[in-house]
Amino acid sequence: MTEHVAPNYSREEHIRALIEQISAYIEQFHHGSVELVSIEGEIIKVRLGGACSECELSTQTLQGWVAGTIRQFFPDAIVIAAE
């Protein structure tokens, strides 16, 4: 029997995958998106797109949903909107 060994993904790969999962949900149910722009130390810059880019609740989406999800796995992460 072969022992299962979990893949050794980098921190950036984990964050990118989380953002892709969040974006897939936002696209399906809210017609918006979230895109990873950059990771610089603990600062993660993202851009909301689609319906989220003009939505008056975009700040809550960014901080509550995107940042909240990322901080569950990376507690020191600081998620900000890219200019």
N, CA, C and O atoms as CSV, one atom per row, in Angstrom:
chain,resi,resn,atom,element,x,y,z
A,1,MET,N,N,0.841,-1.167,0.000
A,1,MET,CA,C,0.000,0.000,0.000
A,1,MET,C,C,0.896,1.243,0.000
A,1,MET,O,O,1.857,1.317,0.765
A,2,THR,N,N,0.582,2.212,-0.853
A,2,THR,CA,C,1.355,3.437,-0.958
A,2,THR,C,C,0.849,4.452,0.049
A,2,THR,O,O,-0.354,4.690,0.162
A,3,GLU,N,N,1.773,5.042,0.774
A,3,GLU,CA,C,1.406,6.064,1.753
A,3,GLU,C,C,1.066,7.360,1.036
A,3,GLU,O,O,1.768,7.774,0.114
A,4,HIS,N,N,-0.010,7.989,1.463
A,4,HIS,CA,C,-0.418,9.268,0.866
A,4,HIS,C,C,0.414,10.395,1.470
A,4,HIS,O,O,0.514,10.523,2.690
A,5,VAL,N,N,1.004,11.198,0.610
A,5,VAL,CA,C,1.786,12.343,1.054
A,5,VAL,C,C,1.130,13.596,0.473
A,5,VAL,O,O,0.942,13.706,-0.738
A,6,ALA,N,N,0.789,14.523,1.339
A,6,ALA,CA,C,0.158,15.763,0.898
A,6,ALA,C,C,1.159,16.593,0.094
A,6,ALA,O,O,2.342,16.642,0.430
A,7,PRO,N,N,0.681,17.245,-0.968
A,7,PRO,CA,C,1.569,18.104,-1.748
A,7,PRO,C,C,2.115,19.243,-0.890
A,7,PRO,O,O,1.451,19.695,0.044
A,8,ASN,N,N,3.290,19.692,-1.199
A,8,ASN,CA,C,3.921,20.768,-0.456
A,8,ASN,C,C,3.783,22.067,-1.254
A,8,ASN,O,O,4.698,22.461,-1.977
A,9,TYR,N,N,2.623,22.729,-1.115
A,9,TYR,CA,C,2.367,23.967,-1.837
A,9,TYR,C,C,2.951,25.147,-1.082
A,9,TYR,O,O,3.033,25.131,0.146
A,10,SER,N,N,3.352,26.162,-1.816
A,10,SER,CA,C,3.880,27.380,-1.191
A,10,SER,C,C,2.728,28.198,-0.603
A,10,SER,O,O,1.558,27.971,-0.911
A,11,ARG,N,N,3.093,29.142,0.238
A,11,ARG,CA,C,2.109,30.053,0.831
A,11,ARG,C,C,1.357,30.790,-0.274
A,11,ARG,O,O,0.134,30.918,-0.212
A,12,GLU,N,N,2.078,31.274,-1.282
A,12,GLU,CA,C,1.441,31.996,-2.382
A,12,GLU,C,C,0.464,31.103,-3.146
A,12,GLU,O,O,-0.614,31.556,-3.533
A,13,GLU,N,N,0.828,29.848,-3.366
A,13,GLU,CA,C,-0.076,28.922,-4.053
A,13,GLU,C,C,-1.348,28.688,-3.241
A,13,GLU,O,O,-2.438,28.596,-3.805
A,14,HIS,N,N,-1.210,28.592,-1.925
A,14,HIS,CA,C,-2.384,28.418,-1.058
A,14,HIS,C,C,-3.299,29.642,-1.144
A,14,HIS,O,O,-4.515,29.510,-1.284
A,15,ILE,N,N,-2.707,30.819,-1.058
A,15,ILE,CA,C,-3.495,32.060,-1.114
A,15,ILE,C,C,-4.172,32.196,-2.469
A,15,ILE,O,O,-5.349,32.548,-2.545
A,16,ARG,N,N,-3.437,31.918,-3.534
A,16,ARG,CA,C,-4.008,31.999,-4.884
A,16,ARG,C,C,-5.196,31.044,-5.028
A,16,ARG,O,O,-6.222,31.410,-5.600
A,17,ALA,N,N,-5.058,29.829,-4.513
A,17,ALA,CA,C,-6.145,28.849,-4.594
A,17,ALA,C,C,-7.361,29.303,-3.790
A,17,ALA,O,O,-8.495,29.142,-4.239
A,18,LEU,N,N,-7.134,29.865,-2.610
A,18,LEU,CA,C,-8.252,30.381,-1.812
A,18,LEU,C,C,-8.999,31.465,-2.567
A,18,LEU,O,O,-10.229,31.456,-2.618
A,19,ILE,N,N,-8.263,32.396,-3.151
A,19,ILE,CA,C,-8.889,33.491,-3.887
A,19,ILE,C,C,-9.644,32.969,-5.103
A,19,ILE,O,O,-10.721,33.473,-5.423
A,20,GLU,N,N,-9.102,31.981,-5.776
A,20,GLU,CA,C,-9.809,31.388,-6.918
A,20,GLU,C,C,-11.121,30.744,-6.482
A,20,GLU,O,O,-12.124,30.848,-7.187
A,21,GLN,N,N,-11.124,30.078,-5.324
A,21,GLN,CA,C,-12.353,29.461,-4.807
A,21,GLN,C,C,-13.381,30.524,-4.424
A,21,GLN,O,O,-14.566,30.385,-4.726
A,22,ILE,N,N,-12.928,31.574,-3.764
A,22,ILE,CA,C,-13.836,32.672,-3.399
A,22,ILE,C,C,-14.405,33.303,-4.661
A,22,ILE,O,O,-15.603,33.572,-4.742
A,23,SER,N,N,-13.543,33.539,-5.644
A,23,SER,CA,C,-13.979,34.162,-6.885
A,23,SER,C,C,-14.995,33.291,-7.620
A,23,SER,O,O,-15.964,33.811,-8.175
A,24,ALA,N,N,-14.792,31.994,-7.631
A,24,ALA,CA,C,-15.740,31.091,-8.302
A,24,ALA,C,C,-17.125,31.213,-7.685
A,24,ALA,O,O,-18.130,31.232,-8.396
A,25,TYR,N,N,-17.174,31.295,-6.361
A,25,TYR,CA,C,-18.469,31.442,-5.682
A,25,TYR,C,C,-19.087,32.803,-6.011
A,25,TYR,O,O,-20.269,32.887,-6.344
A,26,ILE,N,N,-18.290,33.859,-5.916
A,26,ILE,CA,C,-18.799,35.203,-6.202
A,26,ILE,C,C,-19.297,35.295,-7.642
A,26,ILE,O,O,-20.331,35.909,-7.905
A,27,GLU,N,N,-18.565,34.689,-8.571
A,27,GLU,CA,C,-18.982,34.707,-9.982
A,27,GLU,C,C,-20.316,34.001,-10.170
A,27,GLU,O,O,-21.194,34.505,-10.869
A,28,GLN,N,N,-20.470,32.841,-9.553
A,28,GLN,CA,C,-21.675,32.049,-9.743
A,28,GLN,C,C,-22.896,32.705,-9.121
A,28,GLN,O,O,-23.959,32.728,-9.741
A,29,PHE,N,N,-22.772,33.232,-7.924
A,29,PHE,CA,C,-23.943,33.704,-7.195
A,29,PHE,C,C,-24.126,35.218,-7.187
A,29,PHE,O,O,-25.220,35.700,-6.893
A,30,HIS,N,N,-23.084,35.973,-7.500
A,30,HIS,CA,C,-23.190,37.429,-7.409
A,30,HIS,C,C,-22.730,38.144,-8.680
A,30,HIS,O,O,-22.796,39.371,-8.754
A,31,HIS,N,N,-22.269,37.400,-9.670
A,31,HIS,CA,C,-21.826,37.952,-10.953
A,31,HIS,C,C,-20.666,38.928,-10.806
A,31,HIS,O,O,-20.522,39.863,-11.594
A,32,GLY,N,N,-19.846,38.701,-9.792
A,32,GLY,CA,C,-18.644,39.500,-9.577
A,32,GLY,C,C,-17.430,38.605,-9.598
A,32,GLY,O,O,-17.514,37.435,-9.972
A,33,SER,N,N,-16.303,39.155,-9.198
A,33,SER,CA,C,-15.085,38.354,-9.156
A,33,SER,C,C,-14.090,38.996,-8.203
A,33,SER,O,O,-14.231,40.157,-7.818
A,34,VAL,N,N,-13.092,38.226,-7.836
A,34,VAL,CA,C,-11.965,38.742,-7.061
A,34,VAL,C,C,-10.698,38.187,-7.702
A,34,VAL,O,O,-10.612,36.997,-8.008
A,35,GLU,N,N,-9.717,39.064,-7.900
A,35,GLU,CA,C,-8.477,38.696,-8.583
A,35,GLU,C,C,-7.287,39.032,-7.686
A,35,GLU,O,O,-7.221,40.122,-7.117
A,36,LEU,N,N,-6.367,38.111,-7.565
A,36,LEU,CA,C,-5.134,38.362,-6.838
A,36,LEU,C,C,-4.241,39.258,-7.689
A,36,LEU,O,O,-3.944,38.938,-8.840
A,37,VAL,N,N,-3.815,40.385,-7.114
A,37,VAL,CA,C,-2.933,41.309,-7.818
A,37,VAL,C,C,-1.495,41.080,-7.393
A,37,VAL,O,O,-0.606,40.959,-8.236
A,38,SER,N,N,-1.258,41.018,-6.071
A,38,SER,CA,C,0.106,40.793,-5.606
A,38,SER,C,C,0.108,40.342,-4.146
A,38,SER,O,O,-0.855,40.535,-3.403
A,39,ILE,N,N,1.220,39.742,-3.774
A,39,ILE,CA,C,1.478,39.373,-2.389
A,39,ILE,C,C,2.842,39.952,-2.052
A,39,ILE,O,O,3.844,39.603,-2.677
A,40,GLU,N,N,2.880,40.835,-1.065
A,40,GLU,CA,C,4.126,41.473,-0.633
A,40,GLU,C,C,4.221,41.308,0.874
A,40,GLU,O,O,3.671,42.109,1.630
A,41,GLY,N,N,4.915,40.275,1.304
A,41,GLY,CA,C,4.980,39.972,2.734
A,41,GLY,C,C,3.607,39.536,3.221
A,41,GLY,O,O,3.033,38.576,2.706
A,42,GLU,N,N,3.082,40.246,4.216
A,42,GLU,CA,C,1.756,39.924,4.749
A,42,GLU,C,C,0.637,40.658,4.018
A,42,GLU,O,O,-0.539,40.398,4.272
A,43,ILE,N,N,0.990,41.575,3.111
A,43,ILE,CA,C,-0.014,42.367,2.399
A,43,ILE,C,C,-0.414,41.665,1.109
A,43,ILE,O,O,0.415,41.371,0.248
A,44,ILE,N,N,-1.714,41.407,1.008
A,44,ILE,CA,C,-2.272,40.745,-0.170
A,44,ILE,C,C,-3.188,41.752,-0.858
A,44,ILE,O,O,-4.172,42.207,-0.274
A,45,LYS,N,N,-2.860,42.096,-2.100
A,45,LYS,CA,C,-3.670,43.051,-2.854
A,45,LYS,C,C,-4.566,42.292,-3.817
A,45,LYS,O,O,-4.115,41.420,-4.559
A,46,VAL,N,N,-5.839,42.642,-3.790
A,46,VAL,CA,C,-6.808,42.014,-4.675
A,46,VAL,C,C,-7.634,43.092,-5.373
A,46,VAL,O,O,-7.688,44.240,-4.931
A,47,ARG,N,N,-8.265,42.700,-6.455
A,47,ARG,CA,C,-9.137,43.600,-7.202
A,47,ARG,C,C,-10.495,42.921,-7.354
A,47,ARG,O,O,-10.583,41.788,-7.826
A,48,LEU,N,N,-11.542,43.621,-6.954
A,48,LEU,CA,C,-12.893,43.119,-7.166
A,48,LEU,C,C,-13.336,43.539,-8.557
A,48,LEU,O,O,-13.076,44.663,-8.987
A,49,GLY,N,N,-14.004,42.637,-9.255
A,49,GLY,CA,C,-14.441,42.928,-10.608
A,49,GLY,C,C,-15.886,42.547,-10.827
A,49,GLY,O,O,-16.578,42.117,-9.904
A,50,GLY,N,N,-16.333,42.708,-12.061
A,50,GLY,CA,C,-17.709,42.378,-12.399
A,50,GLY,C,C,-18.679,43.221,-11.587
A,50,GLY,O,O,-18.449,44.413,-11.384
A,51,ALA,N,N,-19.752,42.615,-11.129
A,51,ALA,CA,C,-20.769,43.328,-10.357
A,51,ALA,C,C,-20.206,43.886,-9.057
A,51,ALA,O,O,-20.745,44.857,-8.525
A,52,CYS,N,N,-19.142,43.299,-8.537
A,52,CYS,CA,C,-18.553,43.757,-7.267
A,52,CYS,C,C,-17.810,45.081,-7.407
A,52,CYS,O,O,-17.656,45.806,-6.424
A,53,SER,N,N,-17.349,45.405,-8.602
A,53,SER,CA,C,-16.529,46.608,-8.764
A,53,SER,C,C,-17.315,47.889,-8.512
A,53,SER,O,O,-16.732,48.882,-8.078
A,54,GLU,N,N,-18.602,47.896,-8.766
A,54,GLU,CA,C,-19.420,49.096,-8.579
A,54,GLU,C,C,-20.419,48.955,-7.424
A,54,GLU,O,O,-21.215,49.862,-7.180
A,55,CYS,N,N,-20.381,47.847,-6.729
A,55,CYS,CA,C,-21.360,47.579,-5.673
A,55,CYS,C,C,-21.035,48.382,-4.417
A,55,CYS,O,O,-19.872,48.485,-4.025
A,56,GLU,N,N,-22.047,48.943,-3.797
A,56,GLU,CA,C,-21.815,49.716,-2.569
A,56,GLU,C,C,-21.450,48.823,-1.384
A,56,GLU,O,O,-21.045,49.332,-0.339
A,57,LEU,N,N,-21.581,47.517,-1.522
A,57,LEU,CA,C,-21.185,46.586,-0.468
A,57,LEU,C,C,-19.810,45.973,-0.719
A,57,LEU,O,O,-19.425,45.017,-0.045
A,58,SER,N,N,-19.073,46.513,-1.677
A,58,SER,CA,C,-17.778,45.924,-2.030
A,58,SER,C,C,-16.786,45.957,-0.871
A,58,SER,O,O,-15.975,45.040,-0.737
A,59,THR,N,N,-16.830,46.986,-0.033
A,59,THR,CA,C,-15.922,47.037,1.120
A,59,THR,C,C,-16.210,45.891,2.079
A,59,THR,O,O,-15.288,45.273,2.612
A,60,GLN,N,N,-17.494,45.609,2.297
A,60,GLN,CA,C,-17.867,44.488,3.167
A,60,GLN,C,C,-17.481,43.162,2.534
A,60,GLN,O,O,-17.052,42.243,3.232
A,61,THR,N,N,-17.627,43.055,1.225
A,61,THR,CA,C,-17.215,41.831,0.537
A,61,THR,C,C,-15.713,41.634,0.686
A,61,THR,O,O,-15.251,40.534,0.988
A,62,LEU,N,N,-14.960,42.694,0.476
A,62,LEU,CA,C,-13.503,42.612,0.561
A,62,LEU,C,C,-13.051,42.244,1.967
A,62,LEU,O,O,-12.289,41.292,2.139
A,63,GLN,N,N,-13.506,42.978,2.969
A,63,GLN,CA,C,-13.017,42.766,4.326
A,63,GLN,C,C,-13.689,41.585,5.022
A,63,GLN,O,O,-13.027,40.820,5.723
A,64,GLY,N,N,-14.986,41.434,4.836
A,64,GLY,CA,C,-15.687,40.369,5.531
A,64,GLY,C,C,-15.510,39.006,4.897
A,64,GLY,O,O,-15.274,38.013,5.585
A,65,TRP,N,N,-15.624,38.967,3.599
A,65,TRP,CA,C,-15.638,37.682,2.910
A,65,TRP,C,C,-14.243,37.268,2.455
A,65,TRP,O,O,-13.753,36.203,2.831
A,66,VAL,N,N,-13.612,38.102,1.653
A,66,VAL,CA,C,-12.307,37.748,1.103
A,66,VAL,C,C,-11.247,37.719,2.214
A,66,VAL,O,O,-10.586,36.702,2.423
A,67,ALA,N,N,-11.094,38.840,2.919
A,67,ALA,CA,C,-10.070,38.909,3.972
A,67,ALA,C,C,-10.381,37.936,5.100
A,67,ALA,O,O,-9.479,37.285,5.628
A,68,GLY,N,N,-11.650,37.834,5.470
A,68,GLY,CA,C,-12.033,36.917,6.549
A,68,GLY,C,C,-11.690,35.477,6.237
A,68,GLY,O,O,-11.219,34.745,7.108
A,69,THR,N,N,-11.921,35.068,5.010
A,69,THR,CA,C,-11.599,33.699,4.605
A,69,THR,C,C,-10.091,33.472,4.606
A,69,THR,O,O,-9.612,32.459,5.116
A,70,ILE,N,N,-9.349,34.411,4.039
A,70,ILE,CA,C,-7.893,34.262,3.981
A,70,ILE,C,C,-7.300,34.222,5.384
A,70,ILE,O,O,-6.405,33.422,5.656
A,71,ARG,N,N,-7.798,35.086,6.285
A,71,ARG,CA,C,-7.251,35.132,7.645
A,71,ARG,C,C,-7.555,33.868,8.455
A,71,ARG,O,O,-6.892,33.612,9.461
A,72,GLN,N,N,-8.527,33.093,8.042
A,72,GLN,CA,C,-8.761,31.806,8.712
A,72,GLN,C,C,-7.551,30.894,8.550
A,72,GLN,O,O,-7.248,30.090,9.432
A,73,PHE,N,N,-6.870,31.021,7.429
A,73,PHE,CA,C,-5.714,30.174,7.128
A,73,PHE,C,C,-4.387,30.889,7.346
A,73,PHE,O,O,-3.376,30.257,7.654
A,74,PHE,N,N,-4.396,32.207,7.186
A,74,PHE,CA,C,-3.200,33.031,7.326
A,74,PHE,C,C,-3.556,34.220,8.226
A,74,PHE,O,O,-3.835,35.309,7.725
A,75,PRO,N,N,-3.548,34.023,9.539
A,75,PRO,CA,C,-4.039,35.041,10.477
A,75,PRO,C,C,-3.340,36.393,10.406
A,75,PRO,O,O,-3.943,37.402,10.769
A,76,ASP,N,N,-2.108,36.450,9.959
A,76,ASP,CA,C,-1.370,37.707,9.896
A,76,ASP,C,C,-1.570,38.462,8.573
A,76,ASP,O,O,-1.020,39.547,8.385
A,77,ALA,N,N,-2.352,37.887,7.668
A,77,ALA,CA,C,-2.547,38.502,6.357
A,77,ALA,C,C,-3.331,39.814,6.478
A,77,ALA,O,O,-4.249,39.948,7.286
A,78,ILE,N,N,-2.935,40.759,5.652
A,78,ILE,CA,C,-3.629,42.042,5.532
A,78,ILE,C,C,-4.100,42.133,4.081
A,78,ILE,O,O,-3.287,42.210,3.160
A,79,VAL,N,N,-5.407,42.122,3.888
A,79,VAL,CA,C,-5.969,42.139,2.531
A,79,VAL,C,C,-6.462,43.544,2.224
A,79,VAL,O,O,-7.261,44.119,2.962
A,80,ILE,N,N,-5.962,44.085,1.110
A,80,ILE,CA,C,-6.355,45.429,0.700
A,80,ILE,C,C,-6.749,45.425,-0.775
A,80,ILE,O,O,-6.364,44.545,-1.545
A,81,ALA,N,N,-7.531,46.444,-1.138
A,81,ALA,CA,C,-7.929,46.606,-2.534
A,81,ALA,C,C,-6.797,47.225,-3.326
A,81,ALA,O,O,-6.176,48.183,-2.865
A,82,ALA,N,N,-6.517,46.704,-4.499
A,82,ALA,CA,C,-5.501,47.260,-5.381
A,82,ALA,C,C,-6.071,48.518,-6.025
A,82,ALA,O,O,-7.255,48.593,-6.356
A,83,GLU,N,N,-5.204,49.488,-6.188
A,83,GLU,CA,C,-5.624,50.743,-6.840
A,83,GLU,C,C,-5.715,50.557,-8.317
A,83,GLU,O,O,-6.051,51.496,-9.038
